[in-house]
Amino acid sequence: MAKQPALHTTLPLPLVKKHASPEQRRRIVELAEQGRIVNPFLHDADGDLRRILYQRAVQAKAYRTYRQYPPPAGGDLRKSAQLR
């Protein structure tokens, strides 16, 4: 069985796309069309309201964090002042 590429992310997809390079964005769109993007913390069978609200709070926090500490232009995290 050949391994298929997939994207595993805990961040909201619009946030991932926003901070991706054009080539990465193209690849993300391809993977989304193939249904190959997965958030390992979300599961269709997990319908507990507390869990759903918690996951939404985590995603909202990701937006706030990236607004306050945006990654460097071009996506090179080695240039990030927060990681020095």
Sequence and secondary structure as in RCSB ss.txt:
>XXXX:A:sequence
MAKQPALHTTLPLPLVKKHASPEQRRRIVELAEQGRIVNPFLHDADGDLRRILYQRAVQAKAYRTYRQYPPPAGG
DLRKSAQLR
>XXXX:A:secstr
      EE SS HHHHHHTS HHHHHHHHHHHHTT EE TT  TT   HHHHHHHHHHHHHHHHHHHHS   GGG
 GGG GGG 
